[in-house]
Amino acid sequence: MLLARDNLPDIIPDTAALDELLCRPSQALIDDLRSVDGDIMILGVAGKMGPTLAGLAKHALPERRVIGVARFSDASVKDWLQARGIETINCDLLDEAAIKALPRSPNVIFMAGRKFGAEGDLSLTWAMNAHVPALVAQAFAGSRIVAFSTGCVYPFVPVDGKGSDEAMAPNPPGEYAQSCVGRERMFEYFSRKFSTPGRLFRLNYAIDMRYGVLHDIASKVLNGKPIDVSLGHVNFIWQGDASAQALRCLAHCDVPTSPINVSGHEILAVRDLAARFGELFGRAPMIVGKEEPTAWLTNTSQAVHLFGVPIVDTDRLITWTADWVARAMPSLGKPTKYEVRDGRY
């Protein structure tokens, strides 16, 4: 079954159903991938989004070779991928010789990076977020490269506007976000040098039932924990939609590489989201702080023009999340830290 608005489930019963839904392609994704020749390699595949993005690519084009590359410190991720026909290669991307030994795939999705715990070892954060991209950009100069980035490269913008668009110059607070600018600059530099087609995929807050802004807010409402609204506005996107747009970017690469904002097309108030979960759970949210006039928000008009609005809308994401959290279903235990304003993760 292809993914479409009219065949989405009312709830997601378990992790197996969640994985199936995240890996279900749309016709638009299939069409875009068919327009691009060659295998697809996903570097840093073992993170939160990587496995289902790989699964989505394989489901979209079963005959296409999909290769997942990571250290695979958790062997179960490797097993999950291989069970779905995805080839795996163990590789430490900090090892230049190991990168050079990888097969030269015509299509690369770069997902490697470091965020959580970034403040604990800033030199490692910079190595992963700026040095590794330079190594990869040189090794795969002849490929298309869609490189995952973040909306956090932008400065804070007024919450009553439309969000940052791609023409806004990066100027973020905190070394984590600065290192993400470094990642983009490395891909940009080598794209110009080698005429490598690419995209810089500035993603804001992918939503999976097991983590994400909505999971964080819903869990706090259900458990009676305070919700800080000082960073009071967000945008976010269903992880399946974000993964599909990343893969579709392979058919929409630029020379030199260029940024594209990816998130939901709505700017949403944290206070309103908490209130909605409060209604569904039958308990009042505990709100603390006061909304600041600025937040990290992106304008996704370019992505909407290329891909249309996300298939899964906000109301359905809220309903799914409330049901999942209320049943105490699995969580990755990785808060997004969306409320952080100083860039220290």
For each residue, the residues with C-beta under 8 A, 3 or more apart:
1: 7 24
2: 7 24 25 26 27 30
3: 7 8 21 24 25 26 240 244 311
4: 7 8 26 27 311
5: 8 311 313
6:
7: 1 2 3 4
8: 3 4 5 21 311 312 316
9: 12 17 21
10: 319
11: 319 320 323 324
12: 9 17 18 21 209 320 323 324
13: 17
14: 17 18 329
15: 18 19 210 329 330
16: 19 20
17: 9 12 13 14 20 21
18: 12 14 15 21 22 208 209 210
19: 15 16 22 23 52 55
20: 16 17 23 24
21: 3 8 9 12 17 18 24 240
22: 18 19 52 55 56 208 239 240 243
23: 19 20 52 55 56 58 59 84 240
24: 1 2 3 20 21 56 59 240
25: 2 3 29 30 56 59 60 244
26: 2 3 4 29 30 244 311
27: 2 4 30 31
28: 31 32 244 248 307 308
29: 25 26 32 33 56 60 244 247 248
30: 2 25 26 27 33 34 60 61
31: 27 28 34 35
32: 28 29 35 36 247 248 250 251 252
33: 29 30 36 40 57 60 61 64 247 248 250 251
34: 30 31 61
35: 31 32 251
36: 32 33 106 107 144 250 251
37: 106
38: 105 106 107
39: 64 65 66 67 103 105 106 107
40: 33 57 64 65 66 67 105 107 108 109 247 250
41: 66 67 68 69 102 103 105 107 108 109 143
42: 45 50 53 54 57 66 67 68 69 108 109 111
43: 69 70 93 108 109 110 111 112 136
44: 47 50 69 70 93 110 111 112 113 148
45: 42 50 51 53 54 68 69 70 77 81 88 111
46: 50 51 68 70 71 72 73 74 77 78
47: 44 50 70 111 112 113
48: 206 208 211 332 334
49: 52 53 111 206 208 239 242 243
50: 42 44 45 46 47 53 54 68 70 111
51: 45 46 54 55 68 77 80 81
52: 19 22 23 49 55 56 208 239 240 243
53: 42 45 49 50 56 57 109 111 243 246 247
54: 42 45 50 51 57 58 66 68 81 84 86
55: 19 22 23 51 52 58 59 81 84 86
56: 22 23 24 25 29 52 53 59 60 240 243 244 247
57: 33 40 42 53 54 60 61 64 66 247
58: 23 54 55 61 62 64 66 84 85 86
59: 23 24 25 55 56 62
60: 25 29 30 33 56 57 64 247
61: 30 33 34 57 58 64
62: 58 59 85
63:
64: 33 39 40 57 58 60 61
65: 39 40 87
66: 39 40 41 42 54 57 58 85 86 87
67: 39 40 41 42 86 87 88 89 103 105
68: 41 42 45 46 50 51 54 81 86 87 88 89
69: 41 42 43 44 45 88 89 91 93 102
70: 43 44 45 46 47 50 77 88 90 91 112
71: 46 90 91 92
72: 46 75 77 78 88 90
73: 46
74: 46 77 78
75: 72 78 79
76: 79 80
77: 45 46 51 70 72 74 80 81
78: 46 72 74 75 81 82 88
79: 75 76 82 83
80: 51 76 77 83 84
81: 45 51 54 55 68 77 78 84 86 88
82: 78 79 85 86 87 88
83: 79 80
84: 23 54 55 58 80 81
85: 58 62 66 82
86: 54 55 58 66 67 68 81 82
87: 65 66 67 68 82
88: 45 67 68 69 70 72 78 81 82
89: 67 68 69 102
90: 70 71 72
91: 69 70 71 95 98 99 101 102
92: 71 95 98
93: 43 44 69 98 99 112 128 132 135 136
94: 127 128 131 132
95: 91 92 98 99
96: 99 100 135
97: 100 101
98: 91 92 93 95 101 102
99: 91 93 95 96 102 135 136 139
100: 96 97 139
101: 91 97 98
102: 41 69 89 91 98 99 105 139
103: 39 41 67
104: 140 142 143
105: 38 39 40 41 67 102 108 140 143
106: 36 37 38 39 142 143 144
107: 36 38 39 40 41 143 144 250
108: 40 41 42 43 105 136 140 143 144 145 146
109: 40 41 42 43 53 146 148 246 247 250
110: 43 44 133 136 145 146 147 148 187
111: 42 43 44 45 47 49 50 53 148
112: 43 44 47 70 93 128 132 136
113: 44 47 128 129 148 180 183
114: 117 118 124 125 128 129 179
115: 118 150 176 345
116: 334 345
117: 114 120 121 345
118: 114 115 121 122 125 175 176 179 345
119: 122 125 175 176 344 345
120: 117
121: 117 118 124 125
122: 118 119 125 126 175
123: 126 127
124: 114 121 127 128
125: 114 118 119 121 122 128 129 175 176 179
126: 122 123 129 130 131 175 179 182
127: 94 123 124 130 131 132
128: 93 94 112 113 114 124 125 131 132 179
129: 113 114 125 126 132 133 176 179 180 182 183
130: 126 127 133 134 179 182 183 185 186
131: 94 126 127 128 134 135
132: 93 94 112 127 128 129 135 136
133: 110 129 130 136 137 147 182 183 186 187
134: 130 131 137 138 186 189 190
135: 93 96 99 131 132 138 139
136: 43 93 99 108 110 112 132 133 139 140 145
137: 133 134 140 141 145 186 187 189 190 191 194 196
138: 134 135 141 190 194
139: 99 100 102 135 136
140: 104 105 108 136 137 143 145 196
141: 137 138 190 193 194 196
142: 104 106 194 196
143: 41 104 105 106 107 108 140 196
144: 36 106 107 108 196 197 198 250 253
145: 108 110 136 137 140 187 191 196 197 198 199 253 257
146: 108 109 110 198 199 201 246 247 249 250 253
147: 110 133 183 184 187 198 199 200 201 257
148: 44 109 110 111 113 201 203 246
149: 153 180 183 184 200 201 202 203 259
150: 115 153 177 180 202 203 204
151: 154 164 202 203 204 205 261 263 296 297 298
152: 172 176 177 180 296 343
153: 149 150 170 172 177 180 181 184 202
154: 151 157 164 168 170 171 172 202 296 298
155: 164 168 170 171 172 173
156: 173 294 295 296 341
157: 154 161 163 164 168 294 295 296 297
158: 161 293 294
159: 232 233 267 291 292 293 294 295 297
160: 293
161: 157 158 297
162: 165 267 299 301
163: 157 235 261 267 297 298 299 300
164: 151 154 155 157 168 261 297 298 299
165: 162 168 261 298 299 301 302
166: 202 258 259 260 261 302
167:
168: 154 155 157 164 165
169:
170: 153 154 155 181 184
171: 154 155
172: 152 153 154 155 177 178 180 181 343
173: 155 156 177 341 342 343
174: 177 178 342 343 344 345
175: 118 119 122 125 126 178 179 343
176: 115 118 119 125 129 152 179 180 343 344 345
177: 150 152 153 172 173 174 180 181 343
178: 172 174 175 181 182 343
179: 114 118 125 126 128 129 130 175 176 182 183
180: 113 129 149 150 152 153 172 176 177 183 184
181: 153 170 172 177 178 184 185
182: 126 129 130 133 178 179 185 186
183: 113 129 130 133 147 149 179 180 186 187
184: 147 149 153 170 180 181 187 188 200 259
185: 130 181 182 188 189
186: 130 133 134 137 182 183 189 190
187: 110 133 137 145 147 183 184 190 191 198 200 257
188: 184 185 191 192 200 256 257
189: 134 137 185 186 192 193
190: 134 137 138 141 186 187 193 194 196
191: 137 145 187 188 194 195 196 197 198 255 256 257
192: 188 189 195 256
193: 141 189 190
194: 137 138 141 142 190 191
195: 191 192 255 256
196: 137 140 141 142 143 144 145 190 191 255 256 257
197: 144 145 191 253 254 255 257
198: 144 145 146 147 187 191 253 254 255 256 257 258
199: 145 146 147 249 252 253 254 257 258 259 260
200: 147 149 184 187 188 257 258 259 260
201: 146 147 148 149 245 246 249 260 262
202: 149 150 151 153 154 166 259 260 261 262 298
203: 148 149 150 151 206 237 242 246 262 263
204: 150 151 234 235 236 237 261 262 263 296 297 298
205: 151 212 213 234 235 236 237 263 336 338
206: 48 49 203 212 236 237 238 239 242 243
207: 212 213 214 215 236 237 238 239 317 321
208: 18 22 48 49 52 211 212 215 239 332
209: 12 18 215 320 321 324 329
210: 15 18 215 329 330 331 332
211: 48 208 215 216 331 332 334 335 336
212: 205 206 207 208 215 216 236 239 321 336
213: 205 207 216 217 234 236 273 336 338
214: 207 217 218 236 273 317 318 321
215: 207 208 209 210 211 212 218 219 321 324 325 331
216: 211 212 213 219 220 335 336 338
217: 213 214 220 221 227 270 273 274 277
218: 214 215 221 222 277 281 321 322 325
219: 215 216 222 223 225 325 331
220: 216 217 223 224 225 226 227 274 285 286
221: 217 218 224 227 274 277 278 281 283 285
222: 218 219 277 281 283 325 326
223: 219 220
224: 220 221 283 286
225: 219 220 286
226: 220 286 287 288
227: 217 220 221 270 274 285 286 287 288
228: 231 288 289 339
229: 232 269 270 271 274 287 288 289 290 291
230: 289 290 291 292 339 341
231: 228 234 270 292 295 296 338 339 340 341
232: 159 229 269 270 271 289 291 292 295
233: 159 267 268 269 270 291 295 297
234: 204 205 213 231 267 268 270 273 295 296 297 338
235: 163 204 205 263 264 265 266 267 268 297 298 300
236: 204 205 206 207 212 213 214 263 264 268 317
237: 203 204 205 206 207 241 242 262 263 264 310
238: 206 207 241 242 310 311 312 317
239: 22 49 52 206 207 208 212 242 243
240: 3 21 22 23 24 52 56 243 244 311 312
241: 237 238 244 245 310 311 312
242: 49 203 206 237 238 239 245 246 262
243: 22 49 52 53 56 206 239 240 246 247
244: 3 25 26 28 29 56 240 241 247 248 307
245: 201 241 242 248 249 262 303 307
246: 53 109 146 148 201 203 242 243 249 262
247: 29 32 33 40 53 56 57 60 109 146 243 244 250
248: 28 29 32 33 244 245 251 252 306 307
249: 146 199 201 245 246 252 253 260
250: 32 33 36 40 107 109 144 146 247 253
251: 32 33 35 36 248
252: 32 199 248 249 260 306
253: 144 145 146 197 198 199 249 250 257
254: 197 198 199 257 258
255: 191 195 196 197 198
256: 188 191 192 195 196 198
257: 145 147 187 188 191 196 197 198 199 200 253 254
258: 166 198 199 200 254
259: 149 166 184 199 200 202
260: 166 199 200 201 202 249 252 302 303 306
261: 151 163 164 165 166 202 204 298 299 300 302 303
262: 201 202 203 204 237 242 245 246 298 300 303
263: 151 203 204 205 235 236 237 298 300 303
264: 235 236 237 268 300 310 314
265: 235 300 301 304 309 310
266: 235 314
267: 159 162 163 233 234 235 297
268: 233 234 235 236 264 272 273 314
269: 229 232 233 272 273 291
270: 217 227 229 231 232 233 234 273 274 291 339
271: 229 232 274 275 287 291
272: 268 269 275 276
273: 213 214 217 234 268 269 270 276 277 318
274: 217 220 221 227 229 270 271 277 278 285 287
275: 271 272 278 279 285
276: 272 273 279 280 318
277: 217 218 221 222 273 274 280 281 285 318 321 322
278: 221 274 275 281 282 283 284 285
279: 275 276 282
280: 276 277 318 319 322 326
281: 218 221 222 277 278 322 326
282: 278 279
283: 221 222 224 278
284: 278
285: 220 221 227 274 275 277 278
286: 220 224 225 226 227
287: 226 227 229 271 274
288: 226 227 228 229
289: 228 229 230 232
290: 229 230
291: 159 229 230 232 233 269 270 271
292: 159 230 231 232 295 341
293: 158 159 160
294: 156 157 158 159
295: 156 157 159 231 232 233 234 292
296: 151 152 154 156 157 204 231 234
297: 151 157 159 161 163 164 204 233 234 235 267
298: 151 154 163 164 165 202 204 235 261 262 263
299: 162 163 164 165 261
300: 163 235 261 262 263 264 265 303 304
301: 162 165 265 304 305
302: 165 166 260 261 305 306
303: 245 260 261 262 263 300 306 307
304: 265 300 301 307 308 309
305: 301 302
306: 248 252 260 302 303
307: 28 244 245 248 303 304
308: 28 304
309: 265 304 313
310: 237 238 241 264 265 313
311: 3 4 5 8 26 238 240 241
312: 8 238 240 241 316 317
313: 5 309 310 316 317
314: 264 266 268 317 318
315: 318 319
316: 8 312 313 319 320
317: 207 214 236 238 312 313 314 320 321
318: 214 273 276 277 280 314 315 321 322
319: 10 11 280 315 316 322 323
320: 11 12 209 316 317 323 324
321: 207 209 212 214 215 218 277 317 318 324 325
322: 218 277 280 281 318 319 325 326
323: 11 12 319 320 326 327
324: 11 12 209 215 320 321 327 329
325: 215 218 219 222 321 322 328 329
326: 222 280 281 322 323
327: 323 324
328: 325
329: 14 15 209 210 324 325
330: 15 210
331: 210 211 215 219
332: 48 208 210 211
333:
334: 48 116 211
335: 211 216
336: 205 211 212 213 216
337: 340 345
338: 205 213 216 231 234
339: 228 230 231 270
340: 231 337 343 344 345
341: 156 173 230 231 292
342: 173 174
343: 152 172 173 174 175 176 177 178 340
344: 119 174 176 340
345: 115 116 117 118 119 174 176 337 340
